[in-house]
Each structure stands twice: as C-alpha cells, then as structure tokens.
C-alpha cells in the first residue's frame, strides 16, 4: 500500500480531519431532519484529535508562534462575538427551534496555546510570565464565577453581566464554557504536549490513545453512565475519537504541500453556510 509506505504528511492529516469534521457538522446541523445517520457523527469524532495533533506539531515547528497564535485567536474572537450575538442582537438569526451554532474549537486552541507557551516560558526560566500564562487560563472560569456570576453578585446589573458575557465569549474565553472542545481539548492537548517529548512516535500516539479512553470512560464512571451498548454508541460515543490514532501512526513527520490559510477560512465559512442551510430547510419543512 502506497500510503502505508510513504505515510501521511501534516497537510494530509488536516485534509482528512476536514472531511471528518464536515461529516460531523452535517449531522450536527441537520440532525433535526432525521435523515442524517448517526454514523456521520461517529466518523466525525476523528476530526478534533487529528486537528489537535496537527496543532501541537505546528506549535513545535512554526517559525513564528506569535503569528500562529494570532491567526487562531482573531478568528476565535470573531466567531465568539457572533455566538454571543445570537443571545441578543442576532437573536433574529436563530433557527426556528432555537438552535444556534456553538462551534468554538479555535477558542479551545487559543486557550491551550497560551498554557503551552507558558510551559515553554517556565522551561526558559521566565517564571513569572510563564506561571501566569499557565495558571490564569485554567482558573479564569472560577474567578469569573466568584466575582461576576454569583447569584448575589451584581444582582440586577444587566450591563455588567452583558459585558462580562461578551468578554467570555470572545477575548477571554473560558474553557468550562466551551462545549466544542473546552476543558477536554485543554486536557488532551496537555497530554499530547507531554507525550511529544518521547522520540518514539508509537509511544506518543498509543499514549494519547490510552489517555482518550481513560478520560472518556473515566468521565462515564464519574457521571454514573452505565457501559451499555446504547450508551457507548448513541449517547457517550466520544471515545470513538481513539480511532484517530490509526492516521497519526501513519504521520511521516513532514509538513507536506497545501495552503495553510485555507483551513482558517474554511472553518468559520462552512459553519455559517451549513447553519444558513439548516435554517432554510427548517423553515421549509416545519
């Protein structure tokens, strides 16, 4: 097999992840029709870990981390503001059943980037800025919860709540608020970062696969979700992302050929195109 012999480049993995992501989002946006089979979402579980794997590779090998971060962060902020808008000024653009796109994977990557850069600063003995960069993104949700979102805090002050929410959707995203990655992406990203220090690729990839299973099955046990076939295939099927390691094992360490900007444009564009189509279909059929 030619692919097994030559392996997959970084761009190959990204294009595969993109296909899996689109399949997942077709199920996400059009599930209400009852026409999209759930296996679209099963296949879609492979997208996030592949993008995360490529993100970690990019973090280590990019020539300009600041530029790399800003590309992710700027799009994340714009999408965050749009997502926030659906709760107020853009409420007219909600789908008829109240559904809005909660896609915020780039916000998850932006948070992870800051934490990873903090670790790199600590390793370079830049302790103050490094510890701050590691700790603040992790504890920020709890700071806002205590200072702003307590029931008795700023009671009746809708202005403070409005701007706090806007900030948390955009420039200061909270990992606990993000349903599209969030805390899970932060944990898996840290695991991949730690494993990346092993020179043996198989150790890195199989270690990551083990972490995926431990995190998902551990969460099921913590939440007292029974390990039934129904739950594993129709309710808590995030564990299926472990199958992404099959493609990671084929990674040949090369960047490959492709247009890096394409992915930054495609991600938000396809989200809002699919969302718009879902509104059209919902309006016509309901």
ZITANOR-V60009 format. One record per residue. OMEGA is omega as a letter, one per 40 degrees, with the letter a starting at -180 (999 if undefined). BURIAL is b if it has 24 or more other ideal C-beta (glycine too) atoms within 12 Angstrom, else e. Layout:
OMEGA_BURIAL / OMEGA_BURIAL
This chain:
a_e / a_e / a_e / a_e / a_e / a_e / a_e / i_b / i_e / i_b / i_b / i_b / i_b / i_b / i_b / i_b / i_b / i_b / i_b / a_b / i_b / i_b / i_b / a_b / i_b / i_b / a_b / a_b / a_b / i_b / a_b / a_e / a_e / a_e / a_e / a_b / a_e / a_e / i_e / i_b / i_b / i_b / a_b / i_b / a_b / a_b / a_b / i_b / i_b / i_b / i_b / i_b / i_b / i_b / i_b / i_b / i_b / i_b / a_b / a_b / a_e / i_b / a_e / a_e / a_e / i_e / i_e / i_b / a_b / i_e / i_b / a_b / a_b / i_e / i_b / i_b / a_b / i_b / i_b / i_b / i_b / i_b / i_b / a_b / i_e / i_b / i_e / a_e / i_e / a_e / i_e / a_e / i_e / i_e / a_b / i_e / i_e / a_e / i_e / i_b / i_b / a_b / a_b / a_b / a_b / i_b / i_b / i_b / i_b / i_b / a_b / a_b / a_b / i_b / i_b / i_b / i_b / i_b / i_b / i_e / i_e / i_e / i_e / i_e / i_e / a_e / a_e / a_e / a_e / i_e / i_e / a_e / i_b / a_b / a_e / i_b / a_b / a_b / a_e / i_b / a_b / i_e / i_e / i_b / a_e / a_e / a_e / a_b / i_e / a_e / a_e / a_e / i_e / i_e / i_e / a_e / a_e / a_e / i_e / i_e / a_e / a_e / i_e / i_b / a_b / i_b / a_e / i_b / a_b / a_b / i_e / a_b / i_b / a_b / i_b / a_b / a_b / i_b / a_e / a_b / i_b / a_b / i_b / i_b / i_b / a_b / a_b / i_b / i_b / i_b / i_b / i_b / a_b / a_e / a_b / a_b / i_e / a_e / a_e / a_e / a_e / i_e / a_e / a_b / i_b / i_e / i_b / i_b / i_b / i_e / i_b / a_b / i_b / a_e / a_b / i_b / i_e / i_e / i_e / i_e / i_e / a_e / i_e / i_e / a_e / i_e / i_e / i_e / a_e / a_e / a_e / a_e / a_e / a_e / a_e / a_b / i_b / a_b / a_b / i_b / i_b / a_b / i_b / a_b / i_b / i_e / i_b / i_b / i_b / a_b / a_b / i_e / a_e / i_e / a_e / a_e / i_e / i_e / a_e / a_e / a_e / a_e / i_b / i_b / a_e / a_b / i_b / a_b / a_e / i_b / a_b / i_b / i_e / i_b / i_b / i_e / i_e / i_b / a_b / a_e / i_b / a_e / a_e / a_e / a_e / 999_e
